[in-house]
Amino acid sequence: MTAPAYGVLREVSPIASVLLENNPSAMTLEGTNSWVLRAPGATSSVVVDPGYEDIEHLTLLAATGPVELIVLTHHHGDHAEGAPWFAGRVGAPVRAFDPALCIGAEPIAGGDVISAAGLEIEVLHTPGHTDDSVSLRIGDTVLTGDTVLGHGTTVLSDLGAYLRTLRALIELPAGTLGLPGHGLELLDLAAAARDYLAHREQRLDQVRSALSELGADATARQVVELVYADVDQSLWLPAEWSVQAQLEYLRSEAGA
Ligand SMILES: [Zn+2]
């Protein structure tokens, strides 16, 4: 894929443009996508995820035109840290699932519909990456934050919640445009969610079969030594964390 440009607002659809923050890393991919949403002909916009308190980025974002509302997909700093500064700069309120992040407005919850910038934005509560993760649906477009990324897989705080979220996203109509917090847009979000789910279930199957070999009380380390035997040992520690989450999930399922 061609590298997207920093500092240039890129129109992705008639209602959505993106300003890519210059904060690339292993966690943020090419950087954070700050989304600017506006119905055709509307005079103000909704900005989703201003990013870090990166004054150069936020100044460019403010220059895209009047901002009516700022919405955060979740609390992580690469999405939310710059929101107070940006809100002060453009004079708009901030809404998020977590009340602590809101400025001059109420928190949002699953099922809410926000009317702003000529758009009707439906809030979907999509926990898993974080408990407070939301996705935002506008017709056949869904902003996913870090729930589904443009490429690669996302870090999880709750595997069980995440699997339920993916199963809900799979029910979206084929061809739903996914606008992620990092990476390029997804032409079929339901298909991307199906791929993510298959990947997670394949990993769970590996752990299940390791447990049948090692015994039900095996530790994450023992599972990693078996399943990741052919993988570079520098990757064993992060693998151990994700296996630990998988073990907790499987054991909670077994106990449920
Ligand atoms: Zn992020």
Residues whose N, C-alpha, C, O or C-beta is under 5 A from the ligand:
A	BS01	ZN	D78 D146 G181
